[in-house]
Amino acid sequence: MAQEKKSLGQELTKGFLKENPVLRLVLGTCPTLATSTSVVNGVGMGIAATIVLICSNVAISALRKVIPAKARIPAYIVIIASFVTMVQLLVKAFVPALDKSLGVFLPLIVVNCIILGRAEAFAGKNPVLASAADGLGMGIGFTAALFCMGTVREILGAGTFLSGIDSMIGGSFTGFDFTEGLAKVGLAPMTLFILPAGGFFVFGMLMAAANRLAERKGKEKATLSCAGCPHAATCADLNKNCEPAEKEAQAK
C-alpha cells in the first residue's frame, strides 16, 4: 500500500516540473502562446484542459483492455471529443465571457497534443487511479505554465494583472491596473508582450528557466524532437514495418 501511494504521488507531481507538458515535453505550444495574453484566459484554458485530461485519462484507462490496438487513436479522439463538448457547454452556460475570449481554442482541446499524448503514452497502459493522478498532475503543470506566461505578458504588455477576473468568478473585484502609475513616471506598457513575438520570447525564457532547474536536479534538457510526440511509438512501428520493403526496393 505504501508503495502504491508513493507511485501515485510520483505520477501526480511529475507534471509539475520533471515532465511539465509545456516547458519540458514542449507539447500544447499553440494554445499556450495563444491564450496566455492574460492570466484569466490562461488559467481558464488550463482548468478546462485539466478537466478533460482527468476525465479522458480515466475513461481510456478503464476501457484500455476493450479498445482494439489498431483503432486506439480514433477511439481516444472520440472519447476526448465527448468530454471537450461537455466542458465547452458548461463554459458557455456558466462563464460565457471566458468562452468568447478563448474562442476556437476551447473546442481545439480535442486535438491538443497534451491530451492525446497522455492517452497514448500513459492512460492506455496503466490503471485508472494512476491515470487520474497523471491527468491531474499534467493539468496542474499546464495551468501553472499558462499562469506564469500570462502573468509576465499581461503585466508587461498591458499593465494589468487578473484583468477580467470579475467576468470569470463574479464579484466586484476587477483585477489590478498599473497603467496610471506607469503614466505618472512617464512609462507605458510594452504592447509587444501581448503579441505573438512577445509570447515566443516569454516562452523561451520560461523554458530556459525550467531547463536550468531540471539540470540542477540531474535531468536532461527539454529538446524539440519526436520523443515528446504522442505518435512517436506509432511512427517507430511504421518505420520498422517499412524497412524490409525499402531494402527490397533498393536491392531491385
Phi and psi restraints in degrees (value plus and minus 20) as a CYANA .aco file:
   2 ALA   PHI     -83.3   -43.3
   2 ALA   PSI     -59.1   -19.1
   3 GLN   PHI     -86.8   -46.8
   3 GLN   PSI     -58.4   -18.4
   4 GLU   PHI     -85.0   -45.0
   4 GLU   PSI     -62.6   -22.6
   5 LYS   PHI     -83.2   -43.2
   5 LYS   PSI     -59.9   -19.9
   6 LYS   PHI     -84.2   -44.2
   6 LYS   PSI     -62.5   -22.5
   7 SER   PHI     -87.7   -47.7
   7 SER   PSI     -57.3   -17.3
   8 LEU   PHI     -84.6   -44.6
   8 LEU   PSI     -59.2   -19.2
   9 GLY   PHI     -83.9   -43.9
   9 GLY   PSI     -58.9   -18.9
  10 GLN   PHI     -87.0   -47.0
  10 GLN   PSI     -60.3   -20.3
  11 GLU   PHI     -84.9   -44.9
  11 GLU   PSI     -53.5   -13.5
  12 LEU   PHI     -91.9   -51.9
  12 LEU   PSI     -64.4   -24.4
  13 THR   PHI    -107.2   -67.2
  13 THR   PSI     -34.5     5.5
  14 LYS   PHI     -83.9   -43.9
  14 LYS   PSI     -47.9    -7.9
  15 GLY   PHI     -97.3   -57.3
  15 GLY   PSI     -31.6     8.4
  16 PHE   PHI     -87.8   -47.8
  16 PHE   PSI     -69.5   -29.5
  17 LEU   PHI    -158.0  -118.0
  17 LEU   PSI     -70.8   -30.8
  18 LYS   PHI     -71.1   -31.1
  18 LYS   PSI     -67.3   -27.3
  19 GLU   PHI    -146.6  -106.6
  19 GLU   PSI      22.2    62.2
  20 ASN   PHI     -74.5   -34.5
  20 ASN   PSI     104.7   144.7
  21 PRO   PHI     -81.8   -41.8
  21 PRO   PSI     -48.5    -8.5
  22 VAL   PHI    -113.0   -73.0
  22 VAL   PSI     -70.9   -30.9
  23 LEU   PHI    -108.6   -68.6
  23 LEU   PSI     -37.4     2.6
  24 ARG   PHI    -134.1   -94.1
  24 ARG   PSI     -66.2   -26.2
  25 LEU   PHI    -108.2   -68.2
  25 LEU   PSI     -32.1     7.9
  26 VAL   PHI      34.2    74.2
  26 VAL   PSI      31.6    71.6
  27 LEU   PHI    -134.0   -94.0
  27 LEU   PSI     137.1   177.1
  28 GLY   PHI      45.4    85.4
  28 GLY   PSI      10.6    50.6
  29 THR   PHI     -85.5   -45.5
  29 THR   PSI     -57.7   -17.7
  30 CYS   PHI     -81.7   -41.7
  30 CYS   PSI     -75.7   -35.7
  31 PRO   PHI     -85.0   -45.0
  31 PRO   PSI     -48.5    -8.5
  32 THR   PHI     -82.8   -42.8
  32 THR   PSI     -68.5   -28.5
  33 LEU   PHI     -90.3   -50.3
  33 LEU   PSI     -55.1   -15.1
  34 ALA   PHI     -97.5   -57.5
  34 ALA   PSI     -54.7   -14.7
  35 THR   PHI    -123.9   -83.9
  35 THR   PSI     -18.8    21.2
  36 SER   PHI    -114.6   -74.6
  36 SER   PSI       0.2    40.2
  37 THR   PHI     -90.8   -50.8
  37 THR   PSI     -38.1     1.9
  38 SER   PHI    -166.9  -126.9
  38 SER   PSI     137.4   177.4
  39 VAL   PHI     -85.0   -45.0
  39 VAL   PSI     -62.6   -22.6
  40 VAL   PHI     -82.2   -42.2
  40 VAL   PSI     -65.8   -25.8
  41 ASN   PHI     -82.8   -42.8
  41 ASN   PSI     -64.7   -24.7
  42 GLY   PHI     -83.4   -43.4
  42 GLY   PSI     -67.5   -27.5
  43 VAL   PHI     -86.1   -46.1
  43 VAL   PSI     -58.3   -18.3
  44 GLY   PHI     -80.3   -40.3
  44 GLY   PSI     -65.3   -25.3
  45 MET   PHI     -83.6   -43.6
  45 MET   PSI     -61.1   -21.1
  46 GLY   PHI     -83.0   -43.0
  46 GLY   PSI     -62.7   -22.7
  47 ILE   PHI     -85.3   -45.3
  47 ILE   PSI     -64.1   -24.1
  48 ALA   PHI     -81.0   -41.0
  48 ALA   PSI     -65.2   -25.2
  49 ALA   PHI     -86.0   -46.0
  49 ALA   PSI     -55.7   -15.7
  50 THR   PHI     -85.0   -45.0
  50 THR   PSI     -62.5   -22.5
  51 ILE   PHI     -80.8   -40.8
  51 ILE   PSI     -65.3   -25.3
  52 VAL   PHI     -84.3   -44.3
  52 VAL   PSI     -60.7   -20.7
  53 LEU   PHI     -78.9   -38.9
  53 LEU   PSI     -69.9   -29.9
  54 ILE   PHI     -83.4   -43.4
  54 ILE   PSI     -69.9   -29.9
  55 CYS   PHI     -84.3   -44.3
  55 CYS   PSI     -65.0   -25.0
  56 SER   PHI     -88.5   -48.5
  56 SER   PSI     -58.8   -18.8
  57 ASN   PHI     -81.2   -41.2
  57 ASN   PSI     -64.5   -24.5
  58 VAL   PHI     -83.7   -43.7
  58 VAL   PSI     -66.4   -26.4
  59 ALA   PHI     -84.8   -44.8
  59 ALA   PSI     -64.3   -24.3
  60 ILE   PHI     -87.4   -47.4
  60 ILE   PSI     -59.1   -19.1
  61 SER   PHI     -84.6   -44.6
  61 SER   PSI     -61.2   -21.2
  62 ALA   PHI     -85.9   -45.9
  62 ALA   PSI     -49.5    -9.5
  63 LEU   PHI    -122.6   -82.6
  63 LEU   PSI     -10.7    29.3
  64 ARG   PHI     -81.8   -41.8
  64 ARG   PSI     -48.7    -8.7
  65 LYS   PHI    -107.5   -67.5
  65 LYS   PSI     -28.3    11.7
  66 VAL   PHI    -119.6   -79.6
  66 VAL   PSI     -55.0   -15.0
  67 ILE   PHI     -91.4   -51.4
  67 ILE   PSI     104.3   144.3
  68 PRO   PHI     -83.4   -43.4
  68 PRO   PSI     123.1   163.1
  69 ALA   PHI     -79.4   -39.4
  69 ALA   PSI     -59.0   -19.0
  70 LYS   PHI     -93.8   -53.8
  70 LYS   PSI     -38.0     2.0
  71 ALA   PHI    -132.1   -92.1
  71 ALA   PSI      -4.0    36.0
  72 ARG   PHI     -87.2   -47.2
  72 ARG   PSI     -61.6   -21.6
  73 ILE   PHI     -83.5   -43.5
  73 ILE   PSI     -69.4   -29.4
  74 PRO   PHI     -79.0   -39.0
  74 PRO   PSI     -58.8   -18.8
  75 ALA   PHI     -85.3   -45.3
  75 ALA   PSI     -62.1   -22.1
  76 TYR   PHI     -80.9   -40.9
  76 TYR   PSI     -63.7   -23.7
  77 ILE   PHI     -84.3   -44.3
  77 ILE   PSI     -59.2   -19.2
  78 VAL   PHI     -83.7   -43.7
  78 VAL   PSI     -64.1   -24.1
  79 ILE   PHI     -84.0   -44.0
  79 ILE   PSI     -66.7   -26.7
  80 ILE   PHI     -82.4   -42.4
  80 ILE   PSI     -63.5   -23.5
  81 ALA   PHI     -82.1   -42.1
  81 ALA   PSI     -54.9   -14.9
  82 SER   PHI     -83.5   -43.5
  82 SER   PSI     -65.4   -25.4
  83 PHE   PHI     -90.7   -50.7
  83 PHE   PSI     -55.6   -15.6
  84 VAL   PHI     -82.8   -42.8
  84 VAL   PSI     -61.1   -21.1
  85 THR   PHI     -81.0   -41.0
  85 THR   PSI     -63.4   -23.4
  86 MET   PHI     -81.6   -41.6
  86 MET   PSI     -66.8   -26.8
  87 VAL   PHI     -82.9   -42.9
  87 VAL   PSI     -62.6   -22.6
  88 GLN   PHI     -82.4   -42.4
  88 GLN   PSI     -60.8   -20.8
  89 LEU   PHI     -85.4   -45.4
  89 LEU   PSI     -58.5   -18.5
  90 LEU   PHI     -86.5   -46.5
  90 LEU   PSI     -61.1   -21.1
  91 VAL   PHI     -85.3   -45.3
  91 VAL   PSI     -61.9   -21.9
  92 LYS   PHI     -80.5   -40.5
  92 LYS   PSI     -58.4   -18.4
  93 ALA   PHI     -97.0   -57.0
  93 ALA   PSI     -61.1   -21.1
  94 PHE   PHI    -126.8   -86.8
  94 PHE   PSI     -45.5    -5.5
  95 VAL   PHI    -154.2  -114.2
  95 VAL   PSI      45.7    85.7
  96 PRO   PHI     -80.7   -40.7
  96 PRO   PSI     -51.0   -11.0
  97 ALA   PHI     -84.2   -44.2
  97 ALA   PSI     -59.9   -19.9
  98 LEU   PHI     -88.1   -48.1
  98 LEU   PSI     -60.0   -20.0
  99 ASP   PHI     -81.0   -41.0
  99 ASP   PSI     -62.0   -22.0
 100 LYS   PHI     -87.3   -47.3
 100 LYS   PSI     -57.5   -17.5
 101 SER   PHI     -90.7   -50.7
 101 SER   PSI     -62.4   -22.4
 102 LEU   PHI     -95.3   -55.3
 102 LEU   PSI     -48.9    -8.9
 103 GLY   PHI      39.1    79.1
 103 GLY   PSI    -150.4  -110.4
 104 VAL   PHI     -90.6   -50.6
 104 VAL   PSI     -37.7     2.3
 105 PHE   PHI     -91.7   -51.7
 105 PHE   PSI     -38.9     1.1
 106 LEU   PHI     -90.2   -50.2
 106 LEU   PSI     -73.2   -33.2
 107 PRO   PHI     -86.8   -46.8
 107 PRO   PSI     -43.7    -3.7
 108 LEU   PHI     -93.8   -53.8
 108 LEU   PSI     -19.9    20.1
 109 ILE   PHI     -79.0   -39.0
 109 ILE   PSI     -45.2    -5.2
 110 VAL   PHI     -73.3   -33.3
 110 VAL   PSI     -61.1   -21.1
 111 VAL   PHI    -125.5   -85.5
 111 VAL   PSI      -2.0    38.0
 112 ASN   PHI     -85.5   -45.5
 112 ASN   PSI     107.7   147.7
 113 CYS   PHI     -80.5   -40.5
 113 CYS   PSI     -48.7    -8.7
 114 ILE   PHI     -85.9   -45.9
 114 ILE   PSI     -65.9   -25.9
 115 ILE   PHI     -83.5   -43.5
 115 ILE   PSI     -73.6   -33.6
 116 LEU   PHI     -86.6   -46.6
 116 LEU   PSI     -55.3   -15.3
 117 GLY   PHI     -83.2   -43.2
 117 GLY   PSI     -63.0   -23.0
 118 ARG   PHI     -90.1   -50.1
 118 ARG   PSI     -52.6   -12.6
 119 ALA   PHI     -84.4   -44.4
 119 ALA   PSI     -65.6   -25.6
 120 GLU   PHI     -94.8   -54.8
 120 GLU   PSI     -62.3   -22.3
 121 ALA   PHI    -104.7   -64.7
 121 ALA   PSI     -45.8    -5.8
 122 PHE   PHI    -150.4  -110.4
 122 PHE   PSI     -79.3   -39.3
 123 ALA   PHI     -80.3   -40.3
 123 ALA   PSI     -54.4   -14.4
 124 GLY   PHI     -93.8   -53.8
 124 GLY   PSI     -22.9    17.1
 125 LYS   PHI    -149.6  -109.6
 125 LYS   PSI     -22.8    17.2
 126 ASN   PHI    -150.5  -110.5
 126 ASN   PSI     143.0   183.0
 127 PRO   PHI     -83.6   -43.6
 127 PRO   PSI     149.4   189.4
 128 VAL   PHI     -85.1   -45.1
 128 VAL   PSI     -67.4   -27.4
 129 LEU   PHI     -82.9   -42.9
 129 LEU   PSI     -63.4   -23.4
 130 ALA   PHI     -84.4   -44.4
 130 ALA   PSI     -58.2   -18.2
 131 SER   PHI     -87.3   -47.3
 131 SER   PSI     -58.1   -18.1
 132 ALA   PHI     -84.4   -44.4
 132 ALA   PSI     -63.0   -23.0
 133 ALA   PHI     -83.7   -43.7
 133 ALA   PSI     -60.9   -20.9
 134 ASP   PHI     -82.0   -42.0
 134 ASP   PSI     -65.2   -25.2
 135 GLY   PHI     -83.1   -43.1
 135 GLY   PSI     -62.2   -22.2
 136 LEU   PHI     -84.8   -44.8
 136 LEU   PSI     -65.2   -25.2
 137 GLY   PHI     -83.6   -43.6
 137 GLY   PSI     -64.6   -24.6
 138 MET   PHI     -85.5   -45.5
 138 MET   PSI     -57.0   -17.0
 139 GLY   PHI     -85.4   -45.4
 139 GLY   PSI     -61.0   -21.0
 140 ILE   PHI     -84.6   -44.6
 140 ILE   PSI     -62.6   -22.6
 141 GLY   PHI     -82.3   -42.3
 141 GLY   PSI     -61.3   -21.3
 142 PHE   PHI     -83.3   -43.3
 142 PHE   PSI     -66.7   -26.7
 143 THR   PHI     -84.3   -44.3
 143 THR   PSI     -59.3   -19.3
 144 ALA   PHI     -84.3   -44.3
 144 ALA   PSI     -60.9   -20.9
 145 ALA   PHI     -84.1   -44.1
 145 ALA   PSI     -61.9   -21.9
 146 LEU   PHI     -85.4   -45.4
 146 LEU   PSI     -58.9   -18.9
 147 PHE   PHI     -83.2   -43.2
 147 PHE   PSI     -65.7   -25.7
 148 CYS   PHI     -83.2   -43.2
 148 CYS   PSI     -65.6   -25.6
 149 MET   PHI     -84.8   -44.8
 149 MET   PSI     -63.3   -23.3
 150 GLY   PHI     -83.6   -43.6
 150 GLY   PSI     -57.8   -17.8
 151 THR   PHI     -82.3   -42.3
 151 THR   PSI     -70.2   -30.2
 152 VAL   PHI     -83.4   -43.4
 152 VAL   PSI     -67.4   -27.4
 153 ARG   PHI     -88.4   -48.4
 153 ARG   PSI     -59.2   -19.2
 154 GLU   PHI     -91.1   -51.1
 154 GLU   PSI     -63.8   -23.8
 155 ILE   PHI     -85.8   -45.8
 155 ILE   PSI     -68.1   -28.1
 156 LEU   PHI     -96.7   -56.7
 156 LEU   PSI     -53.3   -13.3
 157 GLY   PHI    -110.8   -70.8
 157 GLY   PSI     -48.7    -8.7
 158 ALA   PHI    -142.9  -102.9
 158 ALA   PSI     -33.1     6.9
 159 GLY   PHI      53.3    93.3
 159 GLY   PSI       4.2    44.2
 160 THR   PHI    -152.2  -112.2
 160 THR   PSI     148.8   188.8
 161 PHE   PHI    -166.6  -126.6
 161 PHE   PSI     108.3   148.3
 162 LEU   PHI      43.2    83.2
 162 LEU   PSI       9.3    49.3
 163 SER   PHI     -84.1   -44.1
 163 SER   PSI     111.6   151.6
 164 GLY   PHI      67.7   107.7
 164 GLY   PSI     -11.6    28.4
 165 ILE   PHI     -87.7   -47.7
 165 ILE   PSI     -45.2    -5.2
 166 ASP   PHI     -83.6   -43.6
 166 ASP   PSI     -53.3   -13.3
 167 SER   PHI     -95.6   -55.6
 167 SER   PSI     -36.5     3.5
 168 MET   PHI    -112.9   -72.9
 168 MET   PSI     -63.6   -23.6
 169 ILE   PHI    -136.8   -96.8
 169 ILE   PSI     -21.6    18.4
 170 GLY   PHI      61.4   101.4
 170 GLY   PSI    -198.6  -158.6
 171 GLY   PHI      71.3   111.3
 171 GLY   PSI    -198.2  -158.2
 172 SER   PHI    -118.6   -78.6
 172 SER   PSI     -29.3    10.7
 173 PHE   PHI     -93.7   -53.7
 173 PHE   PSI     103.0   143.0
 174 THR   PHI    -132.1   -92.1
 174 THR   PSI      -9.0    31.0
 175 GLY   PHI      75.4   115.4
 175 GLY   PSI    -190.3  -150.3
 176 PHE   PHI    -131.3   -91.3
 176 PHE   PSI     121.2   161.2
 177 ASP   PHI    -146.7  -106.7
 177 ASP   PSI      96.9   136.9
 178 PHE   PHI    -123.0   -83.0
 178 PHE   PSI     -16.6    23.4
 179 THR   PHI     -84.8   -44.8
 179 THR   PSI     -59.1   -19.1
 180 GLU   PHI     -86.6   -46.6
 180 GLU   PSI     -62.0   -22.0
 181 GLY   PHI     -84.2   -44.2
 181 GLY   PSI     -58.1   -18.1
 182 LEU   PHI     -87.1   -47.1
 182 LEU   PSI     -58.4   -18.4
 183 ALA   PHI     -84.5   -44.5
 183 ALA   PSI     -53.6   -13.6
 184 LYS   PHI     -84.9   -44.9
 184 LYS   PSI     -47.6    -7.6
 185 VAL   PHI    -124.4   -84.4
 185 VAL   PSI      -5.4    34.6
 186 GLY   PHI      57.8    97.8
 186 GLY   PSI       3.6    43.6
 187 LEU   PHI    -134.8   -94.8
 187 LEU   PSI     141.9   181.9
 188 ALA   PHI    -164.0  -124.0
 188 ALA   PSI     133.7   173.7
 189 PRO   PHI     -79.9   -39.9
 189 PRO   PSI     128.7   168.7
 190 MET   PHI    -113.2   -73.2
 190 MET   PSI      78.9   118.9
 191 THR   PHI     -77.4   -37.4
 191 THR   PSI     -42.6    -2.6
 192 LEU   PHI     -73.3   -33.3
 192 LEU   PSI     -53.8   -13.8
 193 PHE   PHI     -92.6   -52.6
 193 PHE   PSI     -38.4     1.6
 194 ILE   PHI    -119.5   -79.5
 194 ILE   PSI     -13.8    26.2
 195 LEU   PHI    -116.7   -76.7
 195 LEU   PSI     144.6   184.6
 196 PRO   PHI     -73.2   -33.2
 196 PRO   PSI     -60.5   -20.5
 197 ALA   PHI     -80.5   -40.5
 197 ALA   PSI     -62.4   -22.4
 198 GLY   PHI     -85.3   -45.3
 198 GLY   PSI     -56.1   -16.1
 199 GLY   PHI     -82.5   -42.5
 199 GLY   PSI     -63.9   -23.9
 200 PHE   PHI     -83.8   -43.8
 200 PHE   PSI     -59.0   -19.0
 201 PHE   PHI     -84.0   -44.0
 201 PHE   PSI     -68.5   -28.5
 202 VAL   PHI     -84.6   -44.6
 202 VAL   PSI     -60.2   -20.2
 203 PHE   PHI     -80.0   -40.0
 203 PHE   PSI     -63.7   -23.7
 204 GLY   PHI     -83.6   -43.6
 204 GLY   PSI     -61.2   -21.2
 205 MET   PHI     -86.1   -46.1
 205 MET   PSI     -62.3   -22.3
 206 LEU   PHI     -88.5   -48.5
 206 LEU   PSI     -56.7   -16.7
 207 MET   PHI     -85.8   -45.8
 207 MET   PSI     -59.7   -19.7
 208 ALA   PHI     -83.4   -43.4
 208 ALA   PSI     -60.3   -20.3
 209 ALA   PHI     -85.5   -45.5
 209 ALA   PSI     -61.1   -21.1
 210 ALA   PHI     -84.3   -44.3
 210 ALA   PSI     -60.0   -20.0
 211 ASN   PHI     -82.7   -42.7
 211 ASN   PSI     -59.8   -19.8
 212 ARG   PHI     -82.6   -42.6
 212 ARG   PSI     -65.4   -25.4
 213 LEU   PHI     -84.4   -44.4
 213 LEU   PSI     -60.3   -20.3
 214 ALA   PHI     -85.5   -45.5
 214 ALA   PSI     -58.4   -18.4
 215 GLU   PHI     -82.3   -42.3
 215 GLU   PSI     -59.3   -19.3
 216 ARG   PHI     -84.6   -44.6
 216 ARG   PSI     -45.2    -5.2
 217 LYS   PHI    -117.5   -77.5
 217 LYS   PSI      -9.4    30.6
 218 GLY   PHI      61.2   101.2
 218 GLY   PSI      -2.4    37.6
 219 LYS   PHI    -114.9   -74.9
 219 LYS   PSI     138.4   178.4
 220 GLU   PHI     -97.3   -57.3
 220 GLU   PSI     137.0   177.0
 221 LYS   PHI     -88.1   -48.1
 221 LYS   PSI     130.7   170.7
 222 ALA   PHI     -93.2   -53.2
 222 ALA   PSI     116.7   156.7
 223 THR   PHI    -150.3  -110.3
 223 THR   PSI     131.1   171.1
 224 LEU   PHI    -105.1   -65.1
 224 LEU   PSI      69.8   109.8
 225 SER   PHI    -161.9  -121.9
 225 SER   PSI    -198.8  -158.8
 226 CYS   PHI     -91.8   -51.8
 226 CYS   PSI     -32.3     7.7
 227 ALA   PHI     -80.4   -40.4
 227 ALA   PSI     -53.7   -13.7
 228 GLY   PHI    -110.0   -70.0
 228 GLY   PSI     -23.3    16.7
 229 CYS   PHI     -97.0   -57.0
 229 CYS   PSI     116.0   156.0
 230 PRO   PHI     -85.6   -45.6
 230 PRO   PSI     -38.7     1.3
 231 HIS   PHI    -118.8   -78.8
 231 HIS   PSI      -9.4    30.6
 232 ALA   PHI     -79.4   -39.4
 232 ALA   PSI     -63.8   -23.8
 233 ALA   PHI     -85.1   -45.1
 233 ALA   PSI     -59.3   -19.3
 234 THR   PHI     -84.9   -44.9
 234 THR   PSI     -62.9   -22.9
 235 CYS   PHI     -82.3   -42.3
 235 CYS   PSI     -59.4   -19.4
 236 ALA   PHI     -83.0   -43.0
 236 ALA   PSI     -60.9   -20.9
 237 ASP   PHI     -84.5   -44.5
 237 ASP   PSI     -61.2   -21.2
 238 LEU   PHI     -84.2   -44.2
 238 LEU   PSI     -60.4   -20.4
 239 ASN   PHI     -83.8   -43.8
 239 ASN   PSI     -58.8   -18.8
 240 LYS   PHI     -84.0   -44.0
 240 LYS   PSI     -59.6   -19.6
 241 ASN   PHI     -91.8   -51.8
 241 ASN   PSI     -49.0    -9.0
 242 CYS   PHI    -102.7   -62.7
 242 CYS   PSI     -43.2    -3.2
 243 GLU   PHI     -76.9   -36.9
 243 GLU   PSI     -66.8   -26.8
 244 PRO   PHI     -80.9   -40.9
 244 PRO   PSI     -59.9   -19.9
 245 ALA   PHI     -86.0   -46.0
 245 ALA   PSI     -59.2   -19.2
 246 GLU   PHI     -86.2   -46.2
 246 GLU   PSI     -62.1   -22.1
 247 LYS   PHI     -84.1   -44.1
 247 LYS   PSI     -59.2   -19.2
 248 GLU   PHI     -85.8   -45.8
 248 GLU   PSI     -61.3   -21.3
 249 ALA   PHI     -85.8   -45.8
 249 ALA   PSI     -59.0   -19.0
 250 GLN   PHI     -86.1   -46.1
 250 GLN   PSI     -57.9   -17.9
 251 ALA   PHI     -84.4   -44.4
 251 ALA   PSI     -56.9   -16.9
